[in-house]
Amino acid sequence: MIRALWTASTGMEAQQMNIDIIAHNLANVNTTGFKRSRADYQDLLYQEMKSAGASSSPSTMVPTGIQVGQGVRTVSTEKVFSQGNFKQSGNPLDLAIEGDGFFQIAKPDGLTAYTRTGEFKVDSEGRLVTSDGYLVEPQITIPADAHSLEH
């Protein structure tokens, strides 16, 4: 294949990945606790066309050489954990984390998971749970006769 077309195609694939990530970020802009992603790229191999120090004539040398890049590839996507905007929800059980940190939750299989989504509910036993029904750790129980929650 012609080298220029191959190099261009790697750039197009990397840009397609970038557009896909941006679309995902836009689609989730209103998702509570969502953290946007960012793509990281890496150069592919370089082909050395002429070495530094090679002779260009019987009495002179090439000072820097010539290298031709073979393109780019996406190597990873990274979560950006910057602070989002706070939004008043009206639900007294909704919480937000200011700064670094996560809420710890217990999944049904016994594993511990972490989330920044602070939309909490009370289950039938008065325990604080996520919208998916996962228990908040450490377990918090709100008594059935509680009239309000103070902060």
Backbone as a printed PyTorch tensor [residue, N CA C, xyz], in Angstrom:
tensor([[[  0.8440,  -1.1720,   0.0000],
         [  0.0000,   0.0000,   0.0000],
         [  0.8890,   1.2340,   0.0000]],

        [[  0.4250,   2.2970,  -0.5760],
         [  1.1820,   3.5390,  -0.6000],
         [  1.2730,   4.0890,   0.8220]],

        [[  2.5020,   4.4090,   1.2500],
         [  2.7530,   4.8340,   2.6220],
         [  1.8940,   6.0230,   3.0360]],

        [[  1.7310,   7.0100,   2.1860],
         [  0.9450,   8.1990,   2.5350],
         [ -0.5140,   7.8330,   2.8110]],

        [[ -1.0810,   6.9150,   2.0360],
         [ -2.4660,   6.5070,   2.2650],
         [ -2.5920,   5.7320,   3.5700]],

        [[ -1.6200,   4.8760,   3.8580],
         [ -1.6440,   4.1240,   5.1110],
         [ -1.5720,   5.0860,   6.3050]],

        [[ -0.6600,   6.0390,   6.2550],
         [ -0.5130,   7.0120,   7.3320],
         [ -1.7940,   7.8170,   7.5060]],

        [[ -2.3830,   8.2480,   6.4070],
         [ -3.6350,   9.0060,   6.4600],
         [ -4.7630,   8.1640,   7.0500]],

        [[ -4.8230,   6.9000,   6.7000],
         [ -5.9040,   6.0460,   7.2180],
         [ -5.7840,   5.8490,   8.7290]],

        [[ -4.5610,   5.7760,   9.2620],
         [ -4.4140,   5.6510,  10.7130],
         [ -4.9020,   6.9150,  11.4070]],

        [[ -4.6560,   8.0610,  10.7980],
         [ -5.1450,   9.3290,  11.3510],
         [ -6.6570,   9.3980,  11.3230]],

        [[ -7.2800,   8.9050,  10.2510],
         [ -8.7410,   8.9080,  10.1560],
         [ -9.3560,   7.9800,  11.2030]],

        [[ -8.7490,   6.8190,  11.4210],
         [ -9.2560,   5.9050,  12.4450],
         [ -9.1540,   6.5220,  13.8310]],

        [[ -8.0470,   7.2150,  14.1010],
         [ -7.8700,   7.8660,  15.4010],
         [ -8.9010,   8.9780,  15.5830]],

        [[ -9.1640,   9.7480,  14.5320],
         [-10.1660,  10.8100,  14.6210],
         [-11.5760,  10.2440,  14.7730]],

        [[-11.8550,   9.0980,  14.1440],
         [-13.1660,   8.4620,  14.3100],
         [-13.3620,   8.0610,  15.7640]],

        [[-12.3150,   7.5160,  16.3890],
         [-12.3930,   7.1650,  17.8080],
         [-12.6350,   8.4140,  18.6450]],

        [[-11.9750,   9.5070,  18.3070],
         [-12.1430,  10.7640,  19.0220],
         [-13.5880,  11.2600,  18.9010]],

        [[-14.1600,  11.1780,  17.7180],
         [-15.5540,  11.5920,  17.5050],
         [-16.5000,  10.6810,  18.2830]],

        [[-16.2300,   9.3810,  18.3050],
         [-17.0560,   8.4450,  19.0740],
         [-17.0330,   8.7910,  20.5640]],

        [[-15.8760,   9.1310,  21.0840],
         [-15.7460,   9.4800,  22.5020],
         [-16.4750,  10.7900,  22.7910]],

        [[-16.3470,  11.7640,  21.9130],
         [-17.0570,  13.0340,  22.0910],
         [-18.5630,  12.8080,  22.0480]],

        [[-19.0350,  11.9700,  21.1350],
         [-20.4710,  11.6630,  21.0530],
         [-20.9530,  10.9960,  22.3360]],

        [[-20.1560,  10.0830,  22.8780],
         [-20.5050,   9.4320,  24.1420],
         [-20.5800,  10.4570,  25.2720]],

        [[-19.6210,  11.3780,  25.3070],
         [-19.6210,  12.4260,  26.3290],
         [-20.8650,  13.3060,  26.2090]],

        [[-21.2240,  13.6790,  24.9880],
         [-22.4100,  14.5150,  24.7830],
         [-23.6970,  13.7780,  25.1370]],

        [[-23.7670,  12.5010,  24.7870],
         [-24.9650,  11.7100,  25.0690],
         [-25.2090,  11.5710,  26.5720]],

        [[-24.1570,  11.6600,  27.3710],
         [-24.2810,  11.4670,  28.8120],
         [-24.1200,  12.7490,  29.6100]],

        [[-24.2080,  13.8900,  28.9600],
         [-23.9680,  15.1640,  29.6350],
         [-24.9280,  15.3830,  30.8090]],

        [[-26.1310,  14.8380,  30.7510],
         [-27.0950,  14.9990,  31.8430],
         [-27.1760,  13.7890,  32.7590]],

        [[-26.3020,  12.8230,  32.5890],
         [-26.2920,  11.6430,  33.4480],
         [-25.6170,  11.9980,  34.7680]],

        [[-26.3220,  11.7750,  35.8570],
         [-25.7870,  12.1030,  37.1740],
         [-24.5210,  11.3050,  37.4500]],

        [[-23.4790,  12.0040,  37.8950],
         [-22.2240,  11.3550,  38.2540],
         [-21.3500,  10.9680,  37.0680]],

        [[-21.7780,  11.2920,  35.8330],
         [-20.9950,  10.9100,  34.6490],
         [-19.6840,  11.6730,  34.5980]],

        [[-18.6300,  10.9840,  34.2460],
         [-17.3260,  11.5980,  34.0360],
         [-16.9230,  11.3910,  32.5860]],

        [[-16.5620,  12.4770,  31.9460],
         [-16.2290,  12.4000,  30.5250],
         [-14.9260,  11.6390,  30.3100]],

        [[-14.7490,  11.1730,  29.0780],
         [-13.5430,  10.4460,  28.6940],
         [-12.7290,  11.2780,  27.7170]],

        [[-11.4860,  10.9300,  27.6070],
         [-10.5740,  11.5900,  26.6830],
         [ -9.6650,  10.5300,  26.0810]],

        [[ -9.4110,  10.6320,  24.7830],
         [ -8.5470,   9.6620,  24.0980],
         [ -7.0850,  10.0800,  24.2070]],

        [[ -6.2180,   9.0890,  24.3570],
         [ -4.7700,   9.3110,  24.3370],
         [ -4.2140,   8.6130,  23.1010]],

        [[ -3.3080,   9.2710,  22.4240],
         [ -2.7660,   8.7710,  21.1570],
         [ -1.2690,   8.5240,  21.2670]],

        [[ -0.7730,   7.7460,  20.3270],
         [  0.6460,   7.4130,  20.2910],
         [  1.0940,   7.3400,  18.8330]],

        [[  2.3030,   7.8230,  18.5930],
         [  2.8940,   7.6840,  17.2650],
         [  3.1630,   6.2220,  16.9780]],

        [[  3.0060,   5.8420,  15.7280],
         [  3.4400,   4.5170,  15.3180],
         [  4.9160,   4.6020,  14.9530]],

        [[  5.4720,   3.5560,  14.4540],
         [  6.9040,   3.5200,  14.1490],
         [  7.3260,   4.6140,  13.1830]],

        [[  8.5860,   4.9710,  13.2890],
         [  9.1910,   5.9030,  12.3420],
         [ 10.1470,   5.1250,  11.4580]],

        [[ 10.1030,   5.4290,  10.1740],
         [ 11.0380,   4.8100,   9.2420],
         [ 12.1620,   5.8050,   8.9970]],

        [[ 13.3850,   5.3590,   9.2210],
         [ 14.5270,   6.2340,   9.0390],
         [ 14.9470,   6.2060,   7.5780]],

        [[ 14.7810,   7.3320,   6.9200],
         [ 15.1260,   7.4380,   5.5010],
         [ 16.6130,   7.7480,   5.3280]],

        [[ 17.1380,   8.5540,   6.2380],
         [ 18.5610,   8.9020,   6.1940],
         [ 19.0310,   9.1130,   7.6200]],

        [[ 20.1080,   8.4780,   7.9990],
         [ 20.6210,   8.5680,   9.3670],
         [ 21.3320,   9.8840,   9.6090]],

        [[ 21.2300,  10.3490,  10.8390],
         [ 22.0120,  11.5270,  11.2260],
         [ 23.4850,  11.1430,  11.1740]],

        [[ 24.2750,  11.9930,  10.6040],
         [ 25.7000,  11.7210,  10.4860],
         [ 26.0900,  11.0140,   9.1940]],

        [[ 25.0800,  10.6470,   8.3690],
         [ 25.4060,  10.0170,   7.0830],
         [ 26.0200,  11.0720,   6.1640]],

        [[ 26.8750,  10.6190,   5.2690],
         [ 27.5080,  11.5960,   4.3810],
         [ 26.5620,  11.9870,   3.2580]],

        [[ 26.5280,  13.2980,   2.9940],
         [ 25.7110,  13.7970,   1.8950],
         [ 26.5850,  14.1060,   0.6820]],

        [[ 27.8690,  14.2140,   0.8990],
         [ 28.8680,  14.3600,  -0.1600],
         [ 30.1910,  13.8870,   0.4380]],

        [[ 31.2190,  13.7810,  -0.3520],
         [ 32.4900,  13.2940,   0.2010],
         [ 33.0220,  14.1230,   1.3750]],

        [[ 32.6160,  15.3840,   1.4950],
         [ 33.1830,  16.2100,   2.5680],
         [ 32.1480,  16.7130,   3.5830]],

        [[ 30.8670,  16.3600,   3.4240],
         [ 29.8460,  16.8580,   4.3690],
         [ 28.9980,  15.7160,   4.9140]],

        [[ 28.3670,  15.9790,   6.0860],
         [ 27.4840,  14.9850,   6.7080],
         [ 26.1140,  15.6140,   6.9510]],

        [[ 25.0890,  14.7580,   6.9530],
         [ 23.7280,  15.1970,   7.2520],
         [ 23.6410,  15.3950,   8.7670]],

        [[ 23.2530,  16.5930,   9.2470],
         [ 23.2770,  16.8360,  10.6880],
         [ 22.1380,  16.1700,  11.4800]],

        [[ 20.9510,  16.0490,  10.8990],
         [ 19.8220,  15.5590,  11.6910],
         [ 19.1670,  14.3040,  11.1570]],

        [[ 19.3470,  13.9600,   9.9430],
         [ 18.7250,  12.7740,   9.3700],
         [ 17.2780,  13.0280,   8.9710]],

        [[ 16.6520,  11.9860,   8.4200],
         [ 15.2600,  12.0900,   7.9850],
         [ 14.5090,  10.8750,   8.5100]],

        [[ 13.4080,  11.1330,   9.2230],
         [ 12.5240,  10.0730,   9.6980],
         [ 11.1200,  10.3840,   9.2120]],

        [[ 10.4280,   9.3500,   8.7540],
         [  9.0480,   9.5020,   8.2870],
         [  8.1540,   8.6710,   9.2000]],

        [[  7.1420,   9.3270,   9.7900],
         [  6.2190,   8.6450,  10.6870],
         [  5.2780,   7.7320,   9.9230]],

        [[  4.8650,   6.6590,  10.5800],
         [  3.9670,   5.6830,   9.9510],
         [  2.5260,   5.8200,  10.4330]],

        [[  2.2120,   6.8980,  11.1470],
         [  0.8340,   7.1310,  11.5450],
         [  0.6570,   7.2410,  13.0390]],

        [[ -0.5930,   7.0480,  13.4550],
         [ -0.9840,   7.2310,  14.8500],
         [ -1.9850,   6.1450,  15.2260]],

        [[ -2.0990,   5.8880,  16.5260],
         [ -3.1330,   4.9680,  16.9890],
         [ -3.6270,   5.4390,  18.3470]],

        [[ -4.8700,   5.0800,  18.6570],
         [ -5.4320,   5.3650,  19.9660],
         [ -4.9200,   4.2850,  20.9090]],

        [[ -4.3030,   4.7020,  22.0210],
         [ -3.7540,   3.7200,  22.9570],
         [ -4.6210,   3.5310,  24.1940]],

        [[ -5.4120,   4.5450,  24.5420],
         [ -6.2650,   4.3990,  25.7230],
         [ -7.3080,   5.4970,  25.7600]],

        [[ -8.3070,   5.2700,  26.5810],
         [ -9.2460,   6.3290,  26.9150],
         [ -9.1310,   6.5600,  28.4120]],

        [[ -9.1690,   7.7930,  28.7970],
         [ -8.9280,   8.1730,  30.1800],
         [-10.1580,   8.8940,  30.7150]],

        [[-10.5900,   8.5720,  31.9140],
         [-11.6780,   9.2900,  32.5750],
         [-11.1260,  10.5930,  33.1270]],

        [[-11.8730,  11.6700,  32.9260],
         [-11.4860,  12.9780,  33.4460],
         [-12.3160,  13.2190,  34.7040]],

        [[-11.6710,  13.2180,  35.8570],
         [-12.3690,  13.3200,  37.1350],
         [-12.4340,  14.7540,  37.6430]],

        [[-12.7240,  15.7030,  36.7690],
         [-12.8760,  17.0860,  37.2170],
         [-14.2430,  17.2500,  37.8830]],

        [[-14.3410,  18.2540,  38.7290],
         [-15.5810,  18.4930,  39.4700],
         [-16.6640,  18.9920,  38.5260]],

        [[-17.8330,  18.3850,  38.6050],
         [-18.9750,  18.8380,  37.8140],
         [-19.7570,  19.9010,  38.5570]],

        [[-20.8590,  20.3290,  37.9740],
         [-21.7170,  21.3250,  38.6050],
         [-22.6940,  20.6480,  39.5510]],

        [[-22.9940,  21.3150,  40.6490],
         [-23.9900,  20.8090,  41.5830],
         [-25.3650,  21.2430,  41.1080]],

        [[-26.3370,  20.3660,  41.2900],
         [-27.7080,  20.6620,  40.8790],
         [-28.6400,  20.2680,  42.0200]],

        [[-29.4680,  21.2070,  42.4510],
         [-30.4300,  20.9290,  43.5280],
         [-31.5210,  20.0320,  42.9860]],

        [[-31.7400,  18.8910,  43.6300],
         [-32.7060,  17.9230,  43.1190],
         [-34.0330,  17.9550,  43.8570]],

        [[-34.0280,  18.4130,  45.0880],
         [-35.2440,  18.3860,  45.8880],
         [-35.4180,  17.0920,  46.6640]],

        [[-34.6300,  16.0740,  46.3860],
         [-34.6850,  14.8150,  47.1170],
         [-33.7150,  14.9150,  48.2910]],

        [[-34.1910,  14.8110,  49.5310],
         [-33.2910,  14.9680,  50.6770],
         [-32.2320,  13.8610,  50.7830]],

        [[-32.3960,  12.7720,  50.0440],
         [-31.4160,  11.6860,  50.0890],
         [-30.3240,  11.8260,  49.0390]],

        [[-30.4640,  12.7730,  48.1190],
         [-29.4390,  12.9710,  47.0880],
         [-28.2340,  13.6780,  47.6970]],

        [[-27.0580,  13.1600,  47.3830],
         [-25.8100,  13.7010,  47.9050],
         [-24.8550,  13.9940,  46.7600]],

        [[-23.9010,  14.8790,  47.0080],
         [-22.8680,  15.1910,  46.0200],
         [-21.5190,  15.1600,  46.7140]],

        [[-20.5120,  14.8020,  45.9750],
         [-19.1460,  14.7800,  46.5020],
         [-18.4320,  16.0080,  45.9590]],

        [[-17.8940,  16.8000,  46.8660],
         [-17.1010,  17.9530,  46.4460],
         [-15.6400,  17.5550,  46.5500]],

        [[-14.9430,  17.5620,  45.4300],
         [-13.5500,  17.1350,  45.4180],
         [-13.4250,  15.6710,  45.0400]],

        [[-12.3270,  15.0530,  45.4800],
         [-12.0630,  13.6540,  45.1540],
         [-12.9090,  12.7300,  46.0130]],

        [[-13.2240,  11.5650,  45.4890],
         [-13.8960,  10.5530,  46.2890],
         [-15.0150,   9.8540,  45.5520]],

        [[-15.4930,   8.7730,  46.1540],
         [-16.5620,   7.9540,  45.5990],
         [-17.4500,   7.4730,  46.7370]],

        [[-18.6850,   7.1400,  46.4080],
         [-19.5550,   6.4450,  47.3370],
         [-19.2490,   4.9580,  47.1910]],

        [[-19.1750,   4.2610,  48.3010],
         [-18.9130,   2.8200,  48.2780],
         [-20.2480,   2.0920,  48.3500]],

        [[-20.4330,   1.1270,  47.4640],
         [-21.6710,   0.3510,  47.4420],
         [-21.3460,  -1.1410,  47.4150]],

        [[-22.3010,  -1.9360,  47.8990],
         [-22.1410,  -3.3990,  47.9060],
         [-23.0080,  -3.9730,  46.7980]],

        [[-22.3900,  -4.7010,  45.8840],
         [-23.1350,  -5.3390,  44.8040],
         [-23.7170,  -6.6680,  45.3110]],

        [[-24.7430,  -7.1870,  44.6360],
         [-25.3770,  -8.4330,  45.0880],
         [-24.4270,  -9.6270,  45.1740]],

        [[-23.3670,  -9.6290,  44.3560],
         [-22.4260, -10.7500,  44.3770],
         [-21.3900, -10.6260,  45.5000]],

        [[-21.5380,  -9.5860,  46.3380],
         [-20.6380,  -9.4000,  47.4670],
         [-19.4520,  -8.5060,  47.1810]],

        [[-19.2360,  -8.1400,  45.9360],
         [-18.1200,  -7.2660,  45.5780],
         [-18.4330,  -5.8220,  45.9610]],

        [[-17.3910,  -5.0670,  46.2190],
         [-17.5300,  -3.6500,  46.5080],
         [-17.3520,  -2.8810,  45.2080]],

        [[-18.2120,  -1.8980,  44.9890],
         [-18.1190,  -1.0460,  43.8030],
         [-18.1180,   0.4060,  44.2770]],

        [[-17.7610,   1.3050,  43.3750],
         [-17.6670,   2.7190,  43.7070],
         [-18.3960,   3.5300,  42.6490]],

        [[-19.0530,   4.6050,  43.0850],
         [-19.7860,   5.4700,  42.1670],
         [-19.7200,   6.9020,  42.6690]],

        [[-19.8890,   7.8420,  41.7640],
         [-20.0290,   9.2400,  42.1520],
         [-21.4880,   9.6740,  42.0330]],

        [[-22.3480,   8.7860,  41.5580],
         [-23.7680,   9.1000,  41.4530],
         [-24.3650,   9.1100,  42.8520]],

        [[-24.9120,  10.2310,  43.2560],
         [-25.4310,  10.3660,  44.6120],
         [-26.9470,  10.3560,  44.6970]],

        [[-27.6310,   9.7530,  43.7380],
         [-29.0970,   9.6540,  43.7870],
         [-29.4690,   8.4250,  44.6100]],

        [[-29.8270,   8.6400,  45.8630],
         [-30.1160,   7.5240,  46.7510],
         [-31.6040,   7.4450,  47.0650]],

        [[-32.0360,   6.2510,  47.4160],
         [-33.4280,   5.9410,  47.7620],
         [-33.3980,   5.1240,  49.0440]],

        [[-34.5850,   4.8830,  49.6000],
         [-34.7190,   4.0160,  50.7630],
         [-35.4480,   2.7600,  50.3030]],

        [[-34.8930,   1.5810,  50.6250],
         [-35.5670,   0.3360,  50.2380],
         [-36.6550,  -0.0120,  51.2560]],

        [[-37.2980,  -1.1430,  51.0800],
         [-38.4230,  -1.5390,  51.9350],
         [-38.0110,  -1.7740,  53.3870]],

        [[-36.7270,  -1.9580,  53.6410],
         [-36.2440,  -2.1710,  55.0040],
         [-35.6480,  -0.9000,  55.6090]],

        [[-35.7870,   0.2420,  54.9050],
         [-35.2870,   1.5120,  55.4170],
         [-33.8160,   1.7550,  55.1700]],

        [[-33.1650,   0.9040,  54.3580],
         [-31.7360,   1.0520,  54.0850],
         [-31.5140,   1.9760,  52.8890]],

        [[-30.4520,   2.7480,  52.9500],
         [-30.0930,   3.6490,  51.8590],
         [-29.4930,   2.8380,  50.7190]],

        [[-30.0590,   2.9860,  49.5030],
         [-29.6130,   2.2190,  48.3400],
         [-29.4860,   3.1400,  47.1310]],

        [[-28.7690,   2.6630,  46.1120],
         [-28.6810,   3.3830,  44.8390],
         [-29.9620,   3.1620,  44.0550]],

        [[-30.0930,   3.8240,  42.9330],
         [-31.2680,   3.6380,  42.0720],
         [-31.3690,   2.2060,  41.5530]],

        [[-30.2330,   1.5020,  41.5130],
         [-30.2160,   0.0980,  41.0890],
         [-30.5200,  -0.8580,  42.2390]],

        [[-30.6600,  -0.3390,  43.4530],
         [-30.9560,  -1.1740,  44.6080],
         [-29.7340,  -1.6900,  45.3480]],

        [[-28.5360,  -1.1950,  45.0160],
         [-27.3190,  -1.6290,  45.6970],
         [-27.1810,  -0.8810,  47.0260]],

        [[-26.8180,  -1.5990,  48.0710],
         [-26.6690,  -1.0040,  49.3980],
         [-25.4680,  -0.0770,  49.4730]],

        [[-25.6480,   1.0540,  50.1350],
         [-24.5500,   1.9700,  50.4070],
         [-23.7550,   1.3910,  51.5660]],

        [[-22.4280,   1.4520,  51.4650],
         [-21.5400,   0.9730,  52.5200],
         [-20.8250,   2.1610,  53.1370]],

        [[-20.7160,   2.3090,  54.4310],
         [-21.3350,   1.4490,  55.4150],
         [-22.8510,   1.6100,  55.3670]],

        [[-23.5360,   0.5740,  55.7760],
         [-24.9830,   0.5390,  55.6770],
         [-25.6060,   1.6600,  56.5180]],

        [[-26.5410,   2.3780,  55.9110],
         [-27.2580,   3.4470,  56.5890],
         [-28.7360,   3.0860,  56.5690]],

        [[-29.3530,   3.0560,  57.7590],
         [-30.7760,   2.7400,  57.8670],
         [-31.5040,   3.9560,  58.4040]],

        [[-32.5730,   4.3310,  57.7200],
         [-33.3910,   5.4620,  58.1510],
         [-34.6280,   4.8870,  58.8470]],

        [[-34.8330,   5.2420,  60.1120],
         [-35.9790,   4.6910,  60.8410],
         [-37.3060,   5.0280,  60.1570]],

        [[-38.2660,   4.1060,  60.2500],
         [-39.5640,   4.2880,  59.6040],
         [-40.3140,   5.4800,  60.1750]],

        [[-40.0490,   5.8410,  61.4310],
         [-40.7690,   6.9490,  62.0450],
         [-40.0410,   8.2900,  61.8980]],

        [[-38.9900,   8.3520,  61.0880],
         [-38.2670,   9.6140,  60.8750],
         [-39.1480,  10.5800,  60.0960]],

        [[-39.2110,  11.8450,  60.5480],
         [-40.0530,  12.8560,  59.8990],
         [-39.2730,  13.6900,  58.8930]],

        [[-37.9610,  13.8640,  59.1160],
         [-37.1500,  14.6500,  58.1920],
         [-35.6850,  14.2680,  58.3540]],

        [[-34.8960,  14.7130,  57.4260],
         [-33.4570,  14.4830,  57.4710],
         [-32.7700,  15.8350,  57.5990]],

        [[-31.8410,  15.9460,  58.5140],
         [-31.0960,  17.1880,  58.7190],
         [-29.7050,  17.0190,  58.1310]],

        [[-29.1450,  18.0790,  57.6710],
         [-27.7760,  18.0230,  57.1500],
         [-26.8550,  18.8870,  57.9550]]])
